[in-house]
Amino acid sequence: MKARFAISEAKVGNQTQDPEYVPIGPMYWNSKAFHRSYLEMEKEFKVFVYKEGEPPLFHNGPCKSIYSMEGNFIHEIEKNSQFRTKDPNKAHVYFLPFSVTMLVRYVYVRDSHDFHPIKQTVVDYINVVSEKYPFWNRSLAADHFMLSCHDWGPETSRSHQFLHKNSIRVLCNANTSEGFNPSRDASFPEINLLSGATDGLLGGPSASRRPNLAFFAGGVHGPIRPILLKHWENKDEAMKIQQYLPKGVSYYDMLRKSKFCICPSGYEVASPRIVEAIYTGCVPVLISDHYVPPFSDVLNWKSFSVEVPVKDIPNLKRILMSISSRQYIRMQRRVLKVRRHFEINSPPKRFDVFHMILHSVWLRRLNIRISDDH
């Protein structure tokens, strides 16, 4: 109640002091409310990680792949001394430390299309912790959360009715057409870490030193990319859109040379291209009809990205050209400012992606909205 009151006070201009960093600008729905909420989280929030289960399915996850955020988050929360509590009675939320990627790798029988082994493993785990502790049954999972960057995260949550209906599901695959509920579930970014670190991925030239209007390179999968390639592949010199890059051309160099980076959904709605664009200072263009972007309860994505419905793909160049140079420069500067919220650090740093994921869970545990107008 104290935290909720402090956040609502901040909404109407209660100033907050912070010697390190103060979020400000149109990238936030309400920067003062976000800042106060973040400070309250730092002061109060406690997470209990169930200790049952053994690697590789539990307490483990990939750190070098498109699903790297699963392993990264599990690793960081388990060694965290600020937010993690060993006393479950002091916790505000309870984390179920299984990795869907590891379940797919070790339990799923390849090409079987049989989800039963994965679901049974999750049910068995929930049975263990619900019989040993009172917390799952006490809240019917409403103060529990799972986290998954794998495409099958939503499907895995259907293993148990309370996990699916009541718990906080933290998902990269934040697809509203598949039951993602932004008021209860949290969207977090898909980050493709090939080396396990962001070395060499961050940074790019200023807005004026980007000769290409738009860039996309990627294989055809899902319903949206074939439409994008049909209309724009090698059709326009300003629109560098193709399936495969010519030999010797660097993908990251192309991101850095482009004003706008096209981020169409594949088979699932999330795309690592969004964070790749943000890392390199390229304004992301989100093409999807059902995607809830990461941290969108705090971040006003319209201020630093372009959202294009699938039906408007034929008008893509016209939409991008209609953005004035002045407005583009503003958007590009905002991309650079929000980048700290998507960066991976070890150990984590304030306001980075690890803390933003925790903040998303914190908001849902408080059951509070940062902005009344969002």
N, C-alpha and C positions, 0 to 999 in steps of 0.2 A: 504493500500500500504506500509506503514511504517513497519507493522508487517510482511508482506510477504518478504520485503527486509531484515529485521533483521534475519528471519529464513533462507533465502538463503545464507546470509553471514555466519551464524553459520555452515552451511553444510560444508564449506571449512575450518573450523577450528577456527572461531572467538570464543575466549574463553569467557565463561560466569561464573560470580561469583555468588555463592549462599551459604550463611553461614549455611544453614540447610541441604540441600541434593542435590547432583549432580548425576543424572543418568549416569551410565557408564557401558560399557560391551557389549558383543555380544547379550544380550537379546534385544537390541534395534537396529532397522535398522540404525538409525543415532542418537546417544545419544545427540550430541551437538545440532542438529536441533530440536530434541524433547524438550530439556531443554529450548532453546530460545523460542520456540513456547509456552511452558507452562508458562514462565515468561511474555510473551506478553499477553497471555490470562488473567493472574492474573491482569495485569495492565489495560487492555482495555475492556474485554468482558462484555457485559450487556445483560441480558435476561429479557424480559417482559413476565409475566405470566398473561394470560387473567383472569380477576377476576369474569367473569360471570360463572354461573353454581353453583349448590349446591351439597354437599355430599348427599348420598354416591357415586354417579357416578362421580362427579367432585371434585377436591381438596381433594381427599381421595384415599386410596389404601391399599392393604394388607401389613402388616409388619411382619407377622408370617406365612410364607408358602413358597412353592416353587416359588411363584411369588412375594416374599417380596421386590424385588428391585423396583417394581412399587410404592408401598406406601412409601418406603424409599426415593426415589428420589423426589416424589411430596412433601413430608413433608420437606425435606432439602432445596429444591430450594425455597419453599414458605417462609421459615423463614430466608433465606440467605440475608445478607445485602451487601456482597461484589459483587456478580454477578447480583442479582435481582435488576431491576430498576422499580420504580413506574411510570416513565415517558416513555411511549411507543415510543416517538420520539427519545429517546436516545438509544434504544435497537438495537442490531445487529440481534437477533433472537426472535421469539415469540413462547411461549410454550402453547400447547393445553392441559390443565390439566385434561384430562379424563383418567380413569383407565379401560382398557379392561377387567381386572379380575372382577371389580365391574359391568361392563356392562353385562358380562356373568352371574354374580350372580343374578342381580336384574331385568334385562330387557329380557334376553333370556329365552324362555319357554323350560324347560328341555326336552330333547329327541325329540324336534320338528324339528330339523335340519333346522330351519328357522332363517336366519341371519338378516332378514328384520328389526326387532325391534332395534337391535344394530345399524345397519347402519343408520336407520332413526334418532336415537338419535344423532349420530355424525353429520349427515347432518344438523339437526336442530340447533345444537350448532355452526357449521361453518356459517350457515346463520345468526345467531344472531351476532357473532363477525365480520363477513364481512360487515354487514349492519351498525354496530355501529362504526367500525374503518376502516381506509383506507388501512391497512397494508396487509391483505390477498389479496385483489384485485390488489394492487400495484405490488406485486411480483408474483402473482398467486401461492402463498404458498411456494415459493422457500426459503424464510427465516423463515419458520415455522417448528416446529418439534413436533412430537408425540413420546411417549415412551411406550413400552409394553413388558412385559416378558411373557404374556400369549401366548399359542400356536396360538390363533386366532388373534394376533396382525396384521400380514400381511393381513388377510382377512378383518379385521376391517378397515384397511387403504384404502381398495377398496370402501369404502362408498362414497368417493368423488374423482373424477378423478384427481384433483390437489393435494389432500392429497397423493394419491398413486403415481402419476407420478413426482411431483415436490418437495414435502416437504422432509425434512430430517426425515427418519423413524429410530428411535432408537429401535432396536429389539433384544431380546434374540434369537428368532427364525430366525437366520440369514441364510436362506436357498437359495442358488443361483438358485436351480431348481424351486423355487417359486417366482422368480423375485427380490430377494435381490441383490442390486447393491452396492458393497463396496465403490465405488467412491462417492456415494451420501448418502447411508444408513449407519448406524453405528451399529456394533455388540457390545452388552454388556453382562456381565455374569449373568447366572441364579444362584442365591444363596439361598439355602434352609435354612431359619432361623426359626427353630422350636420355639425358645424362644423369637425371636425378637432381639437377640444379638449374638455376636460371642464368648461369654465366653465359655472357655473349648474346642473350636474348633481349636485353633491355636497351632502349635508346634508339634514336633515329633522327634524321635531319628536320629542320624547321619546316613549317607549312609552305614556304616559298621555294623550297628546294626539293619538291616532289613533282616530277614531270608527268607521271601517269594519273589520269583521272581516277581509274578504278582497277582493281586487280582481284583475280580469283584463279587458282589452279587446284584441281582436285578430281578424284575419280567420280564416276557416276554411280551414286547409290541413293535410294530414296526417290520420292516423287518430284522433288523441287529442282534438283540439279539438272536433270535432262531438259527442263523448260528453260533454265538459265542458259545452258549451252546451246540449245536450239536457236535462241534469239540473239546470243551475243558472242559465241565462240568464233574468234578470228574475224569478226564482222566490222570492227571499228578500232582504229589505231589507238584511240584514247582509252578504250576499254580493254585492258589486258586480261581477257577471260579465255581460259583454255583448260583442257583436261591435264595435259602434260607440259611441263616446262622444257624448253629446248636444252640440249646438253650444255652443261657448264653454267647455266643460269641459276643463281641462288634464290631459293624461295624467300628467305629472310631479306635479301637485297631488294626483291620485288615489293615486299611489304613496305620497306623503308622508302622506296621510290614512288609510292602511291599515296594519293590524297585519301581515297576511300578503299577500304578492304571489304570485299563481299563475303558475307558469312551466311550461306544458305544451310538450312537444316539438311541432314542426311536421312537415314532411315529413322533416326530419333532426332528430337528437336535440338539438343545441345550440340555445340561445335567448339572445338579448341581454337578455331580461327578467331573467335571473339577476343580471347585473351592474347593471342599472337598479335592481333591488330593493336590492342591497347599497349602491349609491351613495346611495340615499335613506333608508337605515336601516330598510327593510322586510324582514321575515323571508321569505326565498324558500321557496316550496313547489314542489319539483321533481316533475313528473309525467312519468315515463318508465320503461320497463322495461329499457332497454339503454344508459343514459347513464352515462359515467364523468365526474363533475364535475371541473373544473379543479383542478390541484395537490393531488389527493386522496391522493397518497402522503405529503403533509405535513399537509394540513388534514383534520380530522375534521368532515366536513360535518354529521353528525348532531347536533353540538353547537350549530349556528347556523342550520340549515335543517330543513325537513320534507320527507321523501321519501315520496311516495305512489304506490303501484303503480296502473296504469291501472284495474285491476279494482275499486279502492276509491274511484273518483270519486264514486259515489252516496253514499258515507259521508263526503265531504269536510268538510262542516260539523261533523259529530260528531267527526271526528279533530282539527280545529282547536280546537273548544270543549273538548276533553278536556285541552288544554294549559293548566295553571293559570296565573293571572296572574303568579305568582312565576317560574315556569319561562319564560314568555314574555319577561318583563323581562330575565332572564338571557340568553336567546337573542338578543334585540334588541341588548343591549350587546356581545355577541360579534360580531354583524354589523358593528358600528361598529369593532371592533378589527381584524377581518380586512380591512376595506376598503382599507387601505394596500397589500395584496397585489394589488389589482385596479385600482389607480389608474394612469393614464398620465401620465407627466411628461416634459417635454422641456427640458433633458436628463433622463435617468432618475435616480431617487433610489433609494437602497438599499431593498431588500425590496419594491419596486413590481412592477408586472406584467411589465415587461421583465426584471427580475432573477429573478422567479419562473419565467418561461419558461426562462431560461438555467439556473436551478437544476434544473428538471425534466430538462433534457438532461444536466447534470452528474451527477445521480443515476444516470441510465441508462448513462452512460459508465463510472461507477464500478461499475455493476452491484450496487448496494447498496440495501437497504430501510431506511427511517428507523425503522420500528417493526416489531418482531417479531410484535406482536399484531395487526397490520393485514393 
